[in-house]
Amino acid sequence: MSHLRPIDLGLALAKLGRYPEALEAFTQGGDKARAYNNVGVICLADGKYAEAIAFFHKAVALNPSYYAKAHENLQTAQRALEAQGAAAPAVGTLPARGHNR
């Protein structure tokens, strides 16, 4: 049986909407700020803009030096969400466990 690398496991779990587990897997392969950014990137790619915004905010809050990349991703997600006519989530609001659209 082959073992998945933490990043591969994190990607798979994030695609399934299993965000807490994805964060845990990504954290095994790097730091927490990067883990939140990684889940945000998956949400952004899947069109889950409100969720992506929440994850990018958390990445920046955890590590302000990670600001540049996470903030760039955050702006992309906010523009996409605004294009849909939806409001951005409150800062610090993360999607519920197992949230999957």
PyMOL CGO cylinders between C-alpha atoms (Angstrom):
from pymol import cmd
from pymol.cgo import CYLINDER

trace = [
    CYLINDER, 0.00, 0.00, 0.00, 1.40, 3.40, -0.93, 0.3, 1, 1, 1, 1, 1, 1,
    CYLINDER, 1.40, 3.40, -0.93, 1.24, 6.33, 1.44, 0.3, 1, 1, 1, 1, 1, 1,
    CYLINDER, 1.24, 6.33, 1.44, 0.15, 9.73, 0.25, 0.3, 1, 1, 1, 1, 1, 1,
    CYLINDER, 0.15, 9.73, 0.25, 2.37, 12.71, 0.87, 0.3, 1, 1, 1, 1, 1, 1,
    CYLINDER, 2.37, 12.71, 0.87, 0.75, 15.24, 3.23, 0.3, 1, 1, 1, 1, 1, 1,
    CYLINDER, 0.75, 15.24, 3.23, 0.21, 17.70, 0.37, 0.3, 1, 1, 1, 1, 1, 1,
    CYLINDER, 0.21, 17.70, 0.37, -1.53, 15.06, -1.76, 0.3, 1, 1, 1, 1, 1, 1,
    CYLINDER, -1.53, 15.06, -1.76, -3.74, 14.01, 1.13, 0.3, 1, 1, 1, 1, 1, 1,
    CYLINDER, -3.74, 14.01, 1.13, -4.52, 17.65, 1.88, 0.3, 1, 1, 1, 1, 1, 1,
    CYLINDER, -4.52, 17.65, 1.88, -5.49, 18.28, -1.74, 0.3, 1, 1, 1, 1, 1, 1,
    CYLINDER, -5.49, 18.28, -1.74, -7.79, 15.26, -1.83, 0.3, 1, 1, 1, 1, 1, 1,
    CYLINDER, -7.79, 15.26, -1.83, -9.47, 16.15, 1.47, 0.3, 1, 1, 1, 1, 1, 1,
    CYLINDER, -9.47, 16.15, 1.47, -9.93, 19.80, 0.49, 0.3, 1, 1, 1, 1, 1, 1,
    CYLINDER, -9.93, 19.80, 0.49, -11.55, 18.78, -2.81, 0.3, 1, 1, 1, 1, 1, 1,
    CYLINDER, -11.55, 18.78, -2.81, -13.99, 16.68, -0.77, 0.3, 1, 1, 1, 1, 1, 1,
    CYLINDER, -13.99, 16.68, -0.77, -14.83, 19.68, 1.44, 0.3, 1, 1, 1, 1, 1, 1,
    CYLINDER, -14.83, 19.68, 1.44, -13.20, 18.04, 4.46, 0.3, 1, 1, 1, 1, 1, 1,
    CYLINDER, -13.20, 18.04, 4.46, -11.41, 21.23, 5.43, 0.3, 1, 1, 1, 1, 1, 1,
    CYLINDER, -11.41, 21.23, 5.43, -10.33, 20.49, 9.02, 0.3, 1, 1, 1, 1, 1, 1,
    CYLINDER, -10.33, 20.49, 9.02, -8.72, 17.24, 7.88, 0.3, 1, 1, 1, 1, 1, 1,
    CYLINDER, -8.72, 17.24, 7.88, -7.15, 18.96, 4.88, 0.3, 1, 1, 1, 1, 1, 1,
    CYLINDER, -7.15, 18.96, 4.88, -5.68, 21.63, 7.15, 0.3, 1, 1, 1, 1, 1, 1,
    CYLINDER, -5.68, 21.63, 7.15, -4.20, 18.94, 9.38, 0.3, 1, 1, 1, 1, 1, 1,
    CYLINDER, -4.20, 18.94, 9.38, -2.63, 17.15, 6.41, 0.3, 1, 1, 1, 1, 1, 1,
    CYLINDER, -2.63, 17.15, 6.41, -1.24, 20.35, 4.90, 0.3, 1, 1, 1, 1, 1, 1,
    CYLINDER, -1.24, 20.35, 4.90, 0.18, 21.36, 8.30, 0.3, 1, 1, 1, 1, 1, 1,
    CYLINDER, 0.18, 21.36, 8.30, 2.15, 18.10, 8.42, 0.3, 1, 1, 1, 1, 1, 1,
    CYLINDER, 2.15, 18.10, 8.42, 3.86, 19.20, 5.22, 0.3, 1, 1, 1, 1, 1, 1,
    CYLINDER, 3.86, 19.20, 5.22, 4.41, 22.86, 6.18, 0.3, 1, 1, 1, 1, 1, 1,
    CYLINDER, 4.41, 22.86, 6.18, 3.21, 25.64, 8.43, 0.3, 1, 1, 1, 1, 1, 1,
    CYLINDER, 3.21, 25.64, 8.43, -0.35, 26.57, 9.39, 0.3, 1, 1, 1, 1, 1, 1,
    CYLINDER, -0.35, 26.57, 9.39, -0.47, 29.76, 7.33, 0.3, 1, 1, 1, 1, 1, 1,
    CYLINDER, -0.47, 29.76, 7.33, 0.51, 27.84, 4.22, 0.3, 1, 1, 1, 1, 1, 1,
    CYLINDER, 0.51, 27.84, 4.22, -2.06, 25.15, 5.08, 0.3, 1, 1, 1, 1, 1, 1,
    CYLINDER, -2.06, 25.15, 5.08, -4.87, 27.73, 5.25, 0.3, 1, 1, 1, 1, 1, 1,
    CYLINDER, -4.87, 27.73, 5.25, -3.69, 29.31, 2.00, 0.3, 1, 1, 1, 1, 1, 1,
    CYLINDER, -3.69, 29.31, 2.00, -3.61, 25.88, 0.32, 0.3, 1, 1, 1, 1, 1, 1,
    CYLINDER, -3.61, 25.88, 0.32, -7.20, 25.10, 1.31, 0.3, 1, 1, 1, 1, 1, 1,
    CYLINDER, -7.20, 25.10, 1.31, -8.19, 28.58, 0.17, 0.3, 1, 1, 1, 1, 1, 1,
    CYLINDER, -8.19, 28.58, 0.17, -6.61, 27.95, -3.22, 0.3, 1, 1, 1, 1, 1, 1,
    CYLINDER, -6.61, 27.95, -3.22, -8.65, 24.75, -3.62, 0.3, 1, 1, 1, 1, 1, 1,
    CYLINDER, -8.65, 24.75, -3.62, -11.84, 26.59, -2.66, 0.3, 1, 1, 1, 1, 1, 1,
    CYLINDER, -11.84, 26.59, -2.66, -11.00, 29.39, -5.11, 0.3, 1, 1, 1, 1, 1, 1,
    CYLINDER, -11.00, 29.39, -5.11, -10.41, 26.90, -7.93, 0.3, 1, 1, 1, 1, 1, 1,
    CYLINDER, -10.41, 26.90, -7.93, -13.74, 25.22, -7.13, 0.3, 1, 1, 1, 1, 1, 1,
    CYLINDER, -13.74, 25.22, -7.13, -15.63, 28.52, -7.20, 0.3, 1, 1, 1, 1, 1, 1,
    CYLINDER, -15.63, 28.52, -7.20, -16.21, 28.51, -3.43, 0.3, 1, 1, 1, 1, 1, 1,
    CYLINDER, -16.21, 28.51, -3.43, -15.20, 32.14, -3.10, 0.3, 1, 1, 1, 1, 1, 1,
    CYLINDER, -15.20, 32.14, -3.10, -16.64, 32.92, 0.34, 0.3, 1, 1, 1, 1, 1, 1,
    CYLINDER, -16.64, 32.92, 0.34, -14.87, 29.90, 1.79, 0.3, 1, 1, 1, 1, 1, 1,
    CYLINDER, -14.87, 29.90, 1.79, -11.63, 30.85, 0.02, 0.3, 1, 1, 1, 1, 1, 1,
    CYLINDER, -11.63, 30.85, 0.02, -11.78, 34.36, 1.46, 0.3, 1, 1, 1, 1, 1, 1,
    CYLINDER, -11.78, 34.36, 1.46, -12.15, 33.00, 4.99, 0.3, 1, 1, 1, 1, 1, 1,
    CYLINDER, -12.15, 33.00, 4.99, -9.14, 30.71, 4.56, 0.3, 1, 1, 1, 1, 1, 1,
    CYLINDER, -9.14, 30.71, 4.56, -6.98, 33.48, 3.08, 0.3, 1, 1, 1, 1, 1, 1,
    CYLINDER, -6.98, 33.48, 3.08, -7.87, 35.81, 5.96, 0.3, 1, 1, 1, 1, 1, 1,
    CYLINDER, -7.87, 35.81, 5.96, -6.81, 33.11, 8.42, 0.3, 1, 1, 1, 1, 1, 1,
    CYLINDER, -6.81, 33.11, 8.42, -3.51, 32.55, 6.59, 0.3, 1, 1, 1, 1, 1, 1,
    CYLINDER, -3.51, 32.55, 6.59, -2.66, 36.24, 6.87, 0.3, 1, 1, 1, 1, 1, 1,
    CYLINDER, -2.66, 36.24, 6.87, -3.76, 36.39, 10.53, 0.3, 1, 1, 1, 1, 1, 1,
    CYLINDER, -3.76, 36.39, 10.53, -1.57, 33.42, 11.42, 0.3, 1, 1, 1, 1, 1, 1,
    CYLINDER, -1.57, 33.42, 11.42, 1.52, 34.72, 9.70, 0.3, 1, 1, 1, 1, 1, 1,
    CYLINDER, 1.52, 34.72, 9.70, 1.59, 38.34, 8.56, 0.3, 1, 1, 1, 1, 1, 1,
    CYLINDER, 1.59, 38.34, 8.56, 4.86, 37.65, 6.70, 0.3, 1, 1, 1, 1, 1, 1,
    CYLINDER, 4.86, 37.65, 6.70, 2.81, 35.29, 4.52, 0.3, 1, 1, 1, 1, 1, 1,
    CYLINDER, 2.81, 35.29, 4.52, 0.71, 38.30, 3.63, 0.3, 1, 1, 1, 1, 1, 1,
    CYLINDER, 0.71, 38.30, 3.63, 1.81, 38.84, 0.03, 0.3, 1, 1, 1, 1, 1, 1,
    CYLINDER, 1.81, 38.84, 0.03, 0.68, 35.51, -1.48, 0.3, 1, 1, 1, 1, 1, 1,
    CYLINDER, 0.68, 35.51, -1.48, -2.37, 34.99, 0.72, 0.3, 1, 1, 1, 1, 1, 1,
    CYLINDER, -2.37, 34.99, 0.72, -3.46, 38.60, 0.18, 0.3, 1, 1, 1, 1, 1, 1,
    CYLINDER, -3.46, 38.60, 0.18, -3.10, 38.23, -3.58, 0.3, 1, 1, 1, 1, 1, 1,
    CYLINDER, -3.10, 38.23, -3.58, -5.29, 35.10, -3.42, 0.3, 1, 1, 1, 1, 1, 1,
    CYLINDER, -5.29, 35.10, -3.42, -7.73, 36.91, -1.13, 0.3, 1, 1, 1, 1, 1, 1,
    CYLINDER, -7.73, 36.91, -1.13, -8.16, 39.75, -3.62, 0.3, 1, 1, 1, 1, 1, 1,
    CYLINDER, -8.16, 39.75, -3.62, -8.77, 37.26, -6.44, 0.3, 1, 1, 1, 1, 1, 1,
    CYLINDER, -8.77, 37.26, -6.44, -11.46, 35.49, -4.39, 0.3, 1, 1, 1, 1, 1, 1,
    CYLINDER, -11.46, 35.49, -4.39, -13.11, 38.77, -3.36, 0.3, 1, 1, 1, 1, 1, 1,
    CYLINDER, -13.11, 38.77, -3.36, -13.31, 39.95, -6.98, 0.3, 1, 1, 1, 1, 1, 1,
    CYLINDER, -13.31, 39.95, -6.98, -14.83, 36.63, -8.05, 0.3, 1, 1, 1, 1, 1, 1,
    CYLINDER, -14.83, 36.63, -8.05, -17.37, 36.73, -5.22, 0.3, 1, 1, 1, 1, 1, 1,
    CYLINDER, -17.37, 36.73, -5.22, -18.33, 40.32, -6.02, 0.3, 1, 1, 1, 1, 1, 1,
    CYLINDER, -18.33, 40.32, -6.02, -18.80, 39.33, -9.67, 0.3, 1, 1, 1, 1, 1, 1,
    CYLINDER, -18.80, 39.33, -9.67, -21.38, 36.82, -8.44, 0.3, 1, 1, 1, 1, 1, 1,
    CYLINDER, -21.38, 36.82, -8.44, -23.11, 39.58, -6.49, 0.3, 1, 1, 1, 1, 1, 1,
    CYLINDER, -23.11, 39.58, -6.49, -22.47, 37.97, -3.11, 0.3, 1, 1, 1, 1, 1, 1,
    CYLINDER, -22.47, 37.97, -3.11, -21.08, 39.53, 0.05, 0.3, 1, 1, 1, 1, 1, 1,
    CYLINDER, -21.08, 39.53, 0.05, -17.75, 38.44, 1.50, 0.3, 1, 1, 1, 1, 1, 1,
    CYLINDER, -17.75, 38.44, 1.50, -17.88, 36.48, 4.77, 0.3, 1, 1, 1, 1, 1, 1,
    CYLINDER, -17.88, 36.48, 4.77, -16.97, 38.15, 8.03, 0.3, 1, 1, 1, 1, 1, 1,
    CYLINDER, -16.97, 38.15, 8.03, -13.26, 38.06, 8.80, 0.3, 1, 1, 1, 1, 1, 1,
    CYLINDER, -13.26, 38.06, 8.80, -12.42, 35.01, 10.87, 0.3, 1, 1, 1, 1, 1, 1,
    CYLINDER, -12.42, 35.01, 10.87, -15.45, 33.01, 9.74, 0.3, 1, 1, 1, 1, 1, 1,
    CYLINDER, -15.45, 33.01, 9.74, -14.37, 29.61, 8.47, 0.3, 1, 1, 1, 1, 1, 1,
    CYLINDER, -14.37, 29.61, 8.47, -16.59, 27.06, 6.73, 0.3, 1, 1, 1, 1, 1, 1,
    CYLINDER, -16.59, 27.06, 6.73, -18.17, 24.44, 8.95, 0.3, 1, 1, 1, 1, 1, 1,
    CYLINDER, -18.17, 24.44, 8.95, -16.68, 20.95, 9.23, 0.3, 1, 1, 1, 1, 1, 1,
    CYLINDER, -16.68, 20.95, 9.23, -17.53, 18.79, 6.26, 0.3, 1, 1, 1, 1, 1, 1,
    CYLINDER, -17.53, 18.79, 6.26, -19.02, 21.70, 4.32, 0.3, 1, 1, 1, 1, 1, 1,
    CYLINDER, -19.02, 21.70, 4.32, -19.30, 20.59, 0.73, 0.3, 1, 1, 1, 1, 1, 1,
    CYLINDER, -19.30, 20.59, 0.73, -21.18, 22.23, -2.11, 0.3, 1, 1, 1, 1, 1, 1,
]
cmd.load_cgo(trace, "trace")
